[in-house]
Amino acid sequence: MKKLFVLLISLSVAYVLIPVSVNGSLYVVTNSSAVVPMPMTELKVYPLKAFRTALYEKQNYVNEHCVALPNKVEVERAYLLNGPDKDNAKESFERIVACETQTLLNGIDIPAIETLITSKEGEFTFQMPRFDSVVIMGSAKRQLAFTDESYQWIKVVNAGHGMSADIELNNTDLVGNLDVRNIQL
């Protein structure tokens, strides 16, 4: 009976200590419903608690400094027209850019647990502790004929109870067009 008890305890400890293998894919679904994998995209893995704290700091920054900003297009137009408000327009434009979601998220300065690069099929793999939660964040650009598309993804990953987890980063995880105050983790 003692041996059985020791065996069960040993198996339980081993289960807790063995990391979970996370396999994922990164893609976007276009307007024509085509699935486009995102190759050679850098993804960073952050601890959830630290990322959440950094995100809340950015949200507080927006609440304090980014209220009642002028329209970006109007500011760009005023700057390009070289009118008397050119210096004012430049300052307003810099404030607008500093308050954009992509700028704020890229400005999160916490150490990443791991940095991943997707394969040519947009796939990636990493390992994480069983009872931890992490945030995966990545950004990419895709060049089309007449325009560029920018993407920024954030996804929370919980390890779960199995030995592996499969995740997808796609259009549902895009945050680039959201107000940073609306991002919930």
ZAROTOR-812679 format. One record per residue: residue number from 1; residue in three letters; x, y, z of N, C-alpha, C in turn. Coordinates in steps of 0.05 Angstrom, whole numbers, padded with zeros to 5 digits, always signed. Example, Ala and Ser with C-alpha at 12.3 -4.5 7.8 and 13.67 -1.06 7.14 Angstrom:
  num  residuo    n_px    n_py    n_pz   ca_px   ca_py   ca_pz    c_px    c_py    c_pz
    1      Ala  +00264  -00114  +00156  +00246  -00090  +00156  +00264  -00066  +00156
    2      Ser  +00257  -00045  +00142  +00273  -00021  +00143  +00258  +00001  +00157
***
This chain:
  num  residuo    n_px    n_py    n_pz   ca_px   ca_py   ca_pz    c_px    c_py    c_pz
    1      Met  +00016  -00024  +00000  +00000  +00000  +00000  +00017  +00025  +00000
    2      Lys  +00039  +00024  +00015  +00058  +00046  +00016  +00069  +00052  -00011
    3      Lys  +00077  +00031  -00026  +00088  +00035  -00052  +00068  +00047  -00072
    4      Leu  +00044  +00039  -00070  +00023  +00050  -00087  +00019  +00080  -00081
    5      Phe  +00019  +00087  -00056  +00016  +00115  -00048  +00040  +00132  -00058
    6      Val  +00064  +00122  -00055  +00088  +00136  -00064  +00087  +00138  -00095
    7      Leu  +00078  +00118  -00108  +00076  +00119  -00138  +00056  +00140  -00146
    8      Leu  +00033  +00142  -00133  +00013  +00162  -00140  +00023  +00190  -00135
    9      Ile  +00037  +00194  -00113  +00048  +00220  -00107  +00069  +00227  -00128
   10      Ser  +00086  +00208  -00135  +00107  +00213  -00155  +00095  +00220  -00182
   11      Leu  +00074  +00206  -00190  +00060  +00212  -00215  +00047  +00239  -00215
   12      Ser  +00036  +00247  -00192  +00023  +00273  -00189  +00044  +00295  -00192
   13      Val  +00066  +00292  -00178  +00088  +00312  -00180  +00099  +00314  -00208
   14      Ala  +00103  +00291  -00221  +00113  +00291  -00248  +00093  +00306  -00267
   15      Tyr  +00067  +00300  -00263  +00047  +00313  -00280  +00048  +00344  -00277
   16      Val  +00051  +00353  -00253  +00052  +00382  -00247  +00077  +00394  -00259
   17      Leu  +00099  +00381  -00258  +00125  +00392  -00267  +00130  +00390  -00297
   18      Ile  +00117  +00372  -00311  +00121  +00369  -00340  +00107  +00392  -00354
   19      Pro  +00121  +00408  -00371  +00109  +00430  -00384  +00089  +00422  -00406
   20      Val  +00071  +00440  -00413  +00052  +00435  -00434  +00063  +00445  -00460
   21      Ser  +00061  +00429  -00481  +00071  +00438  -00507  +00048  +00452  -00522
   22      Val  +00052  +00476  -00530  +00032  +00492  -00543  +00039  +00494  -00573
   23      Asn  +00021  +00484  -00590  +00024  +00486  -00619  +00004  +00506  -00629
   24      Gly  +00012  +00524  -00646  -00006  +00544  -00656  -00002  +00551  -00685
   25      Ser  -00021  +00565  -00695  -00019  +00575  -00723  -00029  +00604  -00723
   26      Leu  -00017  +00620  -00741  -00024  +00648  -00743  -00032  +00653  -00772
   27      Tyr  -00056  +00664  -00775  -00067  +00670  -00802  -00088  +00692  -00801
   28      Val  -00094  +00703  -00824  -00116  +00722  -00827  -00135  +00711  -00848
   29      Val  -00160  +00718  -00844  -00180  +00712  -00864  -00186  +00737  -00879
   30      Thr  -00183  +00737  -00905  -00186  +00762  -00921  -00216  +00766  -00927
   31      Asn  -00221  +00789  -00940  -00249  +00795  -00948  -00260  +00775  -00968
   32      Ser  -00242  +00762  -00983  -00251  +00742  -01002  -00253  +00714  -00989
   33      Ser  -00251  +00713  -00963  -00253  +00688  -00947  -00229  +00670  -00951
   34      Ala  -00208  +00680  -00962  -00184  +00664  -00964  -00168  +00664  -00938
   35      Val  -00157  +00642  -00931  -00140  +00640  -00907  -00111  +00644  -00915
   36      Val  -00099  +00665  -00903  -00072  +00672  -00910  -00054  +00668  -00886
   37      Pro  -00037  +00647  -00886  -00018  +00644  -00863  +00001  +00667  -00862
   38      Met  +00010  +00673  -00838  +00029  +00695  -00834  +00057  +00684  -00828
   39      Pro  +00073  +00680  -00848  +00100  +00669  -00844  +00120  +00690  -00833
   40      Met  +00140  +00680  -00819  +00163  +00696  -00809  +00153  +00720  -00793
   41      Thr  +00133  +00715  -00776  +00122  +00736  -00759  +00133  +00731  -00730
   42      Glu  +00142  +00752  -00718  +00153  +00750  -00691  +00130  +00752  -00671
   43      Leu  +00129  +00732  -00653  +00109  +00731  -00632  +00124  +00731  -00605
   44      Lys  +00114  +00746  -00586  +00127  +00747  -00560  +00107  +00735  -00540
   45      Val  +00119  +00719  -00521  +00103  +00707  -00500  +00109  +00720  -00474
   46      Tyr  +00089  +00730  -00460  +00092  +00745  -00435  +00076  +00731  -00413
   47      Pro  +00085  +00733  -00388  +00069  +00724  -00366  +00044  +00741  -00364
   48      Leu  +00021  +00728  -00360  -00005  +00742  -00360  -00006  +00765  -00339
   49      Lys  +00002  +00759  -00315  +00000  +00780  -00294  +00016  +00805  -00300
   50      Ala  +00041  +00801  -00309  +00058  +00824  -00315  +00047  +00839  -00339
   51      Phe  +00037  +00825  -00359  +00027  +00838  -00383  +00001  +00854  -00376
   52      Arg  -00016  +00842  -00360  -00040  +00855  -00351  -00034  +00881  -00337
   53      Thr  -00014  +00881  -00319  -00006  +00905  -00304  +00004  +00926  -00323
   54      Ala  +00021  +00918  -00343  +00031  +00937  -00362  +00009  +00949  -00380
   55      Leu  -00010  +00932  -00387  -00033  +00941  -00404  -00050  +00961  -00388
   56      Tyr  -00055  +00956  -00362  -00070  +00975  -00346  -00056  +01002  -00344
   57      Glu  -00030  +01002  -00343  -00015  +01027  -00342  -00018  +01042  -00368
   58      Lys  -00018  +01028  -00390  -00023  +01041  -00416  -00051  +01052  -00418
   59      Gln  -00071  +01037  -00408  -00098  +01046  -00408  -00101  +01071  -00390
   60      Asn  -00088  +01072  -00368  -00089  +01096  -00351  -00075  +01120  -00365
   61      Tyr  -00054  +01115  -00380  -00041  +01136  -00395  -00060  +01148  -00415
   62      Val  -00075  +01131  -00429  -00095  +01141  -00449  -00116  +01157  -00435
   63      Asn  -00126  +01148  -00412  -00146  +01163  -00397  -00137  +01191  -00389
   64      Glu  -00111  +01193  -00383  -00100  +01218  -00373  -00091  +01237  -00396
   65      His  -00080  +01226  -00417  -00066  +01243  -00437  -00079  +01242  -00465
   66      Cys  -00098  +01226  -00470  -00108  +01222  -00497  -00137  +01229  -00500
   67      Val  -00147  +01247  -00484  -00175  +01255  -00485  -00178  +01279  -00505
   68      Ala  -00199  +01278  -00521  -00206  +01300  -00539  -00183  +01307  -00559
   69      Leu  -00173  +01286  -00571  -00153  +01290  -00592  -00167  +01299  -00618
   70      Pro  -00154  +01315  -00634  -00166  +01323  -00660  -00165  +01299  -00680
   71      Asn  -00179  +01303  -00701  -00180  +01282  -00722  -00153  +01280  -00736
   72      Lys  -00143  +01256  -00739  -00116  +01251  -00750  -00114  +01261  -00779
   73      Val  -00135  +01256  -00795  -00134  +01265  -00823  -00133  +01295  -00825
   74      Glu  -00148  +01309  -00809  -00148  +01338  -00809  -00121  +01349  -00800
   75      Val  -00109  +01337  -00781  -00082  +01346  -00772  -00062  +01341  -00793
   76      Glu  -00063  +01318  -00806  -00044  +01313  -00828  -00047  +01333  -00851
   77      Arg  -00072  +01339  -00857  -00078  +01359  -00878  -00067  +01386  -00871
   78      Ala  -00071  +01395  -00846  -00062  +01421  -00837  -00031  +01422  -00838
   79      Tyr  -00018  +01400  -00832  +00011  +01400  -00832  +00021  +01401  -00861
   80      Leu  +00008  +01386  -00879  +00017  +01386  -00907  +00012  +01412  -00921
   81      Leu  -00008  +01427  -00913  -00014  +01453  -00926  +00006  +01475  -00918
   82      Asn  +00023  +01470  -00899  +00044  +01489  -00890  +00032  +01516  -00881
   83      Gly  +00009  +01514  -00869  -00004  +01539  -00859  +00008  +01549  -00833
   84      Pro  -00004  +01569  -00821  +00007  +01580  -00797  +00006  +01561  -00773
   85      Asp  -00011  +01541  -00774  -00014  +01522  -00752  +00003  +01497  -00757
   86      Lys  +00024  +01499  -00774  +00040  +01475  -00780  +00053  +01463  -00755
   87      Asp  +00064  +01480  -00738  +00077  +01470  -00713  +00057  +01457  -00694
   88      Asn  +00034  +01470  -00692  +00012  +01459  -00676  +00003  +01432  -00687
   89      Ala  +00001  +01430  -00713  -00008  +01406  -00726  +00012  +01383  -00721
   90      Lys  +00038  +01390  -00722  +00058  +01370  -00718  +00057  +01359  -00689
   91      Glu  +00053  +01377  -00670  +00051  +01369  -00642  +00026  +01352  -00638
   92      Ser  +00004  +01360  -00650  -00021  +01344  -00648  -00018  +01317  -00660
   93      Phe  -00005  +01315  -00683  +00000  +01290  -00697  +00016  +01271  -00679
   94      Glu  +00037  +01282  -00667  +00054  +01265  -00649  +00038  +01255  -00625
   95      Arg  +00020  +01271  -00614  +00003  +01262  -00592  -00016  +01240  -00601
   96      Ile  -00027  +01244  -00626  -00046  +01224  -00636  -00031  +01197  -00640
   97      Val  -00008  +01198  -00652  +00008  +01173  -00656  +00015  +01160  -00630
   98      Ala  +00023  +01176  -00610  +00030  +01165  -00584  +00007  +01152  -00570
   99      Cys  -00018  +01159  -00577  -00042  +01148  -00564  -00054  +01125  -00580
  100      Glu  -00042  +01118  -00603  -00053  +01096  -00619  -00048  +01070  -00606
  101      Thr  -00066  +01051  -00609  -00064  +01025  -00596  -00038  +01011  -00603
  102      Gln  -00031  +01011  -00628  -00006  +00997  -00637  +00018  +01009  -00623
  103      Thr  +00020  +01035  -00622  +00043  +01048  -00609  +00044  +01041  -00579
  104      Leu  +00021  +01042  -00566  +00020  +01036  -00537  +00027  +01007  -00532
  105      Leu  +00017  +00988  -00547  +00023  +00960  -00543  +00052  +00954  -00549
  106      Asn  +00063  +00966  -00570  +00092  +00962  -00575  +00109  +00975  -00554
  107      Gly  +00099  +00993  -00539  +00114  +01007  -00518  +00113  +00992  -00491
  108      Ile  +00099  +00969  -00490  +00099  +00953  -00466  +00127  +00942  -00462
  109      Asp  +00140  +00949  -00440  +00168  +00942  -00436  +00171  +00923  -00412
  110      Ile  +00163  +00898  -00417  +00168  +00877  -00397  +00183  +00855  -00411
  111      Pro  +00198  +00840  -00397  +00213  +00819  -00410  +00195  +00796  -00420
  112      Ala  +00200  +00788  -00444  +00184  +00765  -00455  +00196  +00739  -00445
  113      Ile  +00178  +00720  -00440  +00187  +00693  -00432  +00201  +00680  -00456
  114      Glu  +00190  +00685  -00479  +00201  +00672  -00503  +00193  +00689  -00527
  115      Thr  +00210  +00689  -00547  +00205  +00702  -00573  +00204  +00680  -00594
  116      Leu  +00182  +00679  -00609  +00178  +00659  -00630  +00177  +00671  -00657
  117      Ile  +00185  +00656  -00677  +00182  +00664  -00705  +00165  +00642  -00719
  118      Thr  +00144  +00651  -00732  +00127  +00631  -00746  +00141  +00619  -00770
  119      Ser  +00133  +00594  -00776  +00144  +00581  -00800  +00131  +00592  -00825
  120      Lys  +00139  +00581  -00848  +00128  +00591  -00873  +00098  +00585  -00875
  121      Glu  +00088  +00566  -00859  +00060  +00560  -00859  +00045  +00576  -00836
  122      Gly  +00060  +00593  -00822  +00048  +00609  -00801  +00045  +00593  -00775
  123      Glu  +00060  +00572  -00771  +00058  +00555  -00747  +00080  +00561  -00728
  124      Phe  +00075  +00556  -00702  +00095  +00560  -00681  +00090  +00540  -00659
  125      Thr  +00111  +00536  -00642  +00109  +00518  -00619  +00125  +00529  -00596
  126      Phe  +00115  +00525  -00572  +00131  +00532  -00548  +00120  +00516  -00525
  127      Gln  +00135  +00516  -00503  +00126  +00502  -00479  +00122  +00522  -00456
  128      Met  +00102  +00515  -00440  +00096  +00532  -00417  +00089  +00516  -00393
  129      Pro  +00093  +00526  -00369  +00086  +00512  -00345  +00056  +00506  -00344
  130      Arg  +00049  +00483  -00332  +00022  +00473  -00333  +00001  +00492  -00321
  131      Phe  +00007  +00505  -00299  -00014  +00521  -00285  -00010  +00551  -00289
  132      Asp  +00005  +00559  -00309  +00009  +00587  -00315  -00008  +00595  -00338
  133      Ser  -00013  +00621  -00340  -00026  +00633  -00363  -00007  +00653  -00375
  134      Val  -00007  +00654  -00402  +00011  +00672  -00416  -00005  +00688  -00436
  135      Val  +00008  +00709  -00446  -00004  +00726  -00467  +00015  +00724  -00491
  136      Ile  +00004  +00718  -00514  +00020  +00719  -00539  +00013  +00744  -00553
  137      Met  +00033  +00760  -00561  +00028  +00785  -00576  +00046  +00785  -00600
  138      Gly  +00035  +00793  -00622  +00051  +00795  -00647  +00039  +00817  -00665
  139      Ser  +00056  +00826  -00683  +00046  +00845  -00703  +00060  +00839  -00730
  140      Ala  +00046  +00846  -00751  +00057  +00841  -00778  +00044  +00860  -00798
  141      Lys  +00056  +00862  -00820  +00045  +00878  -00843  +00045  +00859  -00867
  142      Arg  +00025  +00864  -00884  +00022  +00849  -00908  +00018  +00869  -00931
  143      Gln  +00035  +00866  -00951  +00034  +00885  -00973  +00016  +00874  -00995
  144      Leu  -00004  +00891  -01003  -00022  +00884  -01024  -00015  +00902  -01048
  145      Ala  -00030  +00900  -01069  -00024  +00915  -01093  -00023  +00945  -01089
  146      Phe  -00044  +00956  -01076  -00045  +00985  -01073  -00045  +00995  -01044
  147      Thr  -00042  +00977  -01026  -00043  +00985  -00998  -00027  +00965  -00980
  148      Asp  -00022  +00973  -00956  -00010  +00956  -00936  -00031  +00951  -00914
  149      Glu  -00031  +00926  -00905  -00049  +00920  -00882  -00031  +00915  -00858
  150      Ser  -00039  +00926  -00835  -00024  +00922  -00810  -00042  +00905  -00792
  151      Tyr  -00029  +00887  -00778  -00043  +00869  -00759  -00029  +00869  -00732
  152      Gln  -00045  +00867  -00711  -00034  +00864  -00684  -00052  +00845  -00670
  153      Trp  -00040  +00823  -00659  -00055  +00803  -00645  -00047  +00802  -00616
  154      Ile  -00067  +00795  -00599  -00062  +00789  -00571  -00081  +00766  -00564
  155      Lys  -00069  +00746  -00551  -00085  +00722  -00543  -00075  +00712  -00516
  156      Val  -00094  +00706  -00498  -00087  +00694  -00472  -00088  +00664  -00476
  157      Val  -00067  +00650  -00466  -00066  +00621  -00468  -00065  +00610  -00440
  158      Asn  -00083  +00592  -00434  -00083  +00577  -00409  -00074  +00549  -00416
  159      Ala  -00057  +00537  -00400  -00045  +00511  -00406  -00065  +00489  -00407
  160      Gly  -00084  +00489  -00389  -00103  +00467  -00389  -00093  +00442  -00374
  161      His  -00107  +00420  -00379  -00100  +00396  -00363  -00086  +00375  -00380
  162      Gly  -00085  +00378  -00406  -00072  +00357  -00422  -00042  +00361  -00424
  163      Met  -00030  +00345  -00441  -00001  +00347  -00445  +00006  +00367  -00467
  164      Ser  -00014  +00375  -00483  -00009  +00395  -00504  -00035  +00412  -00508
  165      Ala  -00031  +00434  -00521  -00053  +00452  -00527  -00050  +00463  -00555
  166      Asp  -00072  +00465  -00569  -00071  +00476  -00596  -00086  +00503  -00596
  167      Ile  -00073  +00523  -00608  -00086  +00550  -00609  -00084  +00561  -00637
  168      Glu  -00101  +00580  -00642  -00100  +00595  -00667  -00101  +00625  -00661
  169      Leu  -00084  +00639  -00675  -00085  +00669  -00675  -00096  +00677  -00702
  170      Asn  -00119  +00691  -00702  -00132  +00698  -00727  -00146  +00725  -00724
  171      Asn  -00165  +00730  -00742  -00179  +00756  -00742  -00193  +00762  -00715
  172      Thr  -00202  +00741  -00701  -00216  +00746  -00676  -00198  +00756  -00654
  173      Asp  -00172  +00754  -00658  -00152  +00763  -00638  -00139  +00789  -00645
  174      Leu  -00148  +00802  -00667  -00137  +00827  -00676  -00145  +00849  -00657
  175      Val  -00126  +00866  -00649  -00131  +00888  -00631  -00122  +00915  -00642
  176      Gly  -00110  +00916  -00666  -00099  +00940  -00677  -00119  +00962  -00681
  177      Asn  -00145  +00956  -00686  -00165  +00976  -00691  -00181  +00983  -00666
  178      Leu  -00176  +00969  -00644  -00191  +00974  -00620  -00178  +00997  -00604
  179      Asp  -00194  +01010  -00589  -00183  +01030  -00569  -00170  +01013  -00548
  180      Val  -00146  +01021  -00539  -00131  +01005  -00520  -00147  +01001  -00494
  181      Arg  -00165  +01019  -00488  -00181  +01017  -00463  -00202  +00995  -00465
  182      Asn  -00207  +00985  -00490  -00227  +00964  -00493  -00215  +00936  -00494
  183      Ile  -00189  +00934  -00491  -00176  +00908  -00491  -00178  +00896  -00463
  184      Gln  -00191  +00873  -00461  -00194  +00859  -00436  -00179  +00833  -00436
  185      Leu  -00164  +00827  -00415  -00149  +00802  -00413  -00160  +00786  -00390
***
